[in-house]
Amino acid sequence: MSAMVKLLRTASSCQPKRRTRNQFIVRQQMLHSTRLWSSRKYSGEPLFPTKPSAYACFLSLMHRTEVVFLPKYGPLDGTTLLLPGMPVSEGVLPVIGQRLGEMDGTAALVTDLTRNKLRLIDELVLFTLQQVVEYNRPKVRITRREVTVREMVETADGMALMGDEFLTKRRVWRW
């Protein structure tokens, strides 16, 4: 026998003319998305189409993610959460299959890239999204770094990046 338990709390909005629950949900999603954009912009030039704007494209893509309800004021003000399916880029480039794994006892990011699929003009950029706690608040930190083919190791599945940054750590957040 399985049971589902939900913890509920009241939600309110100081926005004038908040007529429907859907409008409230859209505002909550917009609030979180704009906070994430602020975090994201520190990782370099946005990799989203510029028409109508990179920001508008990001917000549109974030509309497909889960909605989180966070307080606007109080100890969790400014919180950002790492969400499944959160976009870091959008465009016409081919998708690179990837998974976290291990090679020779070292953590690795294994891709389906092969040397013959890469062209001399191709640039590889690694984005790392990390959920951290700063000043007792969960925050998403995004870093970006250029990757060279020389850094990668060839495997049976493709090419891989090796290093401790690819260790998987599970952490339970308690608030």
LINUR-V950537 format. One record per helix or strand. SS is the DSSP state (~ for helix, > for strand). FROM is the first residue (numbers start at 1). TO is the last residue. If there is no record, write none. Layout:
# LINUR-V950537
ss:SS from:FROM to:TO
ss:SS from:FROM to:TO
This chain:
# LINUR-V950537
ss:~ from:21 to:43
ss:> from:47 to:47
ss:~ from:54 to:62
ss:> from:89 to:89
ss:> from:98 to:103
ss:> from:106 to:111
ss:~ from:115 to:117
ss:> from:124 to:134
ss:> from:137 to:147
ss:~ from:149 to:151
ss:> from:153 to:154
ss:> from:159 to:162
ss:~ from:164 to:166
